[in-house]
Amino acid sequence: MTVLDLSYNFANLSVHDLLEARDTYHYHLLSKANVVGTAIGLYLIRKDEEWPKRKGEAKSPPNKKTYARTLSNSEVRDYSWPCILAFVRSWAAEDAFGPGGRYDPAQIVPKTLYLADGRAVPVCVELAPVVWTAPRWI
């Protein structure tokens, strides 16, 4: 019996890997609730999230943020890993998916996408609300 190694080193993903995953899953992701587009890039971290502690430093309890991640409130950090970006028109908390929630659980955007050969690619969900502008002729 073999044991699966489920520890993935996302930092080793190439642009080719990301494009392959995006091409494979683009239409699947677009079928999810609120998804309006996909791209490849680096995982965005909310600006007010703590930086990881160094080895030996006391770890504080995790303070997981759940509010909408946007291009204006998040940033690429030196530990950001390559990922697929999924842009949504409105933000939905995880508890909105499932029994008593607004959405079917199958509609949640997966945190990781898996390719046929076992490679895993993380997904970063970003809010991209509609921005209304006046027509140019006005």
C-alpha positions as CSV (number, residue, x, y, z in Angstrom):
1,M,0.0,0.0,0.0
2,T,1.3,3.4,-0.9
3,V,0.6,6.6,1.0
4,L,-0.3,9.7,-1.0
5,D,1.8,12.8,-0.3
6,L,-0.7,15.6,-0.1
7,S,1.8,18.3,0.7
8,Y,2.0,20.4,-2.4
9,N,4.8,22.9,-3.2
10,F,2.7,25.5,-5.1
11,A,5.8,27.7,-5.5
12,N,7.1,25.2,-8.1
13,L,4.2,25.8,-10.4
14,S,5.1,27.2,-13.8
15,V,3.2,29.6,-16.0
16,H,2.6,26.6,-18.3
17,D,1.1,24.7,-15.3
18,L,-1.2,27.6,-14.5
19,L,-2.3,28.1,-18.1
20,E,-3.0,24.4,-18.4
21,A,-5.1,24.4,-15.2
22,R,-6.9,27.6,-16.2
23,D,-7.7,26.2,-19.7
24,T,-8.9,23.0,-18.2
25,Y,-11.2,24.6,-15.5
26,H,-12.2,27.9,-17.0
27,Y,-15.7,26.9,-18.0
28,H,-16.1,24.8,-14.9
29,L,-15.3,27.9,-12.7
30,L,-17.6,30.1,-14.8
31,S,-20.5,27.8,-14.0
32,K,-20.0,28.5,-10.2
33,A,-22.1,31.1,-8.4
34,N,-21.1,34.7,-9.2
35,V,-17.9,33.8,-11.1
36,V,-17.4,36.3,-14.0
37,G,-13.8,35.6,-15.1
38,T,-10.5,33.8,-14.5
39,A,-6.9,34.6,-14.8
40,I,-3.5,33.4,-13.6
41,G,-1.2,35.2,-11.2
42,L,0.1,35.2,-7.7
43,Y,-2.1,34.6,-4.6
44,L,-3.3,37.9,-3.1
45,I,-3.2,38.4,0.7
46,R,-5.4,40.9,2.4
47,K,-3.2,43.9,3.5
48,D,-4.3,43.6,7.1
49,E,-3.5,39.9,7.5
50,E,-0.6,39.1,9.7
51,W,2.7,38.0,8.1
52,P,3.7,34.4,9.0
53,K,5.8,34.0,12.1
54,R,9.4,32.9,11.8
55,K,10.5,29.5,13.2
56,G,10.8,29.7,17.0
57,E,8.5,32.7,17.4
58,A,5.4,32.3,19.4
59,K,2.4,31.8,17.2
60,S,-0.7,33.8,17.8
61,P,-4.1,32.1,17.3
62,P,-5.2,32.3,13.7
63,N,-7.3,35.3,12.8
64,K,-8.9,34.2,9.6
65,K,-10.4,37.0,7.6
66,T,-13.6,36.3,5.8
67,Y,-14.6,39.6,4.3
68,A,-14.3,40.2,0.5
69,R,-10.8,40.1,-1.0
70,T,-10.4,42.8,-3.6
71,L,-7.6,44.1,-5.8
72,S,-7.6,47.3,-3.6
73,N,-7.5,45.6,-0.2
74,S,-5.0,42.8,-1.0
75,E,-1.4,42.5,-2.2
76,V,1.2,40.1,-3.5
77,R,3.7,39.3,-0.8
78,D,7.1,37.6,-1.1
79,Y,5.5,34.3,0.0
80,S,2.5,34.5,-2.5
81,W,2.3,31.4,-4.6
82,P,1.2,31.0,-8.2
83,C,-2.5,30.5,-8.6
84,I,-5.7,30.7,-10.6
85,L,-7.6,33.9,-9.9
86,A,-11.4,33.6,-9.9
87,F,-13.2,36.9,-10.1
88,V,-16.7,37.0,-8.6
89,R,-19.4,39.7,-9.0
90,S,-20.5,39.4,-5.4
91,W,-18.9,37.9,-2.3
92,A,-20.6,35.1,-0.5
93,A,-19.4,33.7,2.9
94,E,-18.8,30.0,3.1
95,D,-21.9,29.5,5.3
96,A,-24.0,30.7,2.3
97,F,-23.3,27.4,0.7
98,G,-25.1,24.4,2.0
99,P,-28.2,23.6,4.0
100,G,-30.1,26.7,4.8
101,G,-27.7,28.8,2.7
102,R,-28.4,30.8,-0.4
103,Y,-26.4,28.5,-2.7
104,D,-26.1,24.8,-3.4
105,P,-22.8,23.5,-1.9
106,A,-21.7,22.4,-5.4
107,Q,-21.6,26.1,-6.4
108,I,-18.6,27.0,-4.1
109,V,-15.4,27.8,-5.8
110,P,-12.9,25.1,-5.0
111,K,-9.7,26.1,-3.1
112,T,-7.6,23.8,-5.2
113,L,-7.8,22.5,-8.7
114,Y,-6.3,19.1,-9.6
115,L,-4.8,18.1,-13.0
116,A,-4.9,14.6,-14.3
117,D,-1.3,13.9,-13.5
118,G,-1.7,14.9,-9.8
119,R,-0.5,18.5,-9.9
120,A,-2.5,20.8,-7.6
121,V,-3.1,24.5,-8.3
122,P,-4.6,26.9,-5.7
123,V,-7.5,29.2,-6.4
124,C,-7.7,32.8,-5.1
125,V,-11.2,34.3,-5.2
126,E,-11.3,38.1,-5.7
127,L,-14.4,40.3,-5.7
128,A,-14.7,42.2,-9.0
129,P,-17.9,44.2,-8.7
130,V,-19.6,45.8,-11.7
131,V,-18.5,49.4,-12.2
132,W,-21.0,51.5,-14.0
133,T,-19.6,54.3,-16.2
134,A,-21.4,56.8,-18.4
135,P,-21.2,56.3,-22.1
136,R,-18.4,58.3,-23.8
137,W,-20.8,60.5,-25.8
138,I,-22.3,62.1,-22.7
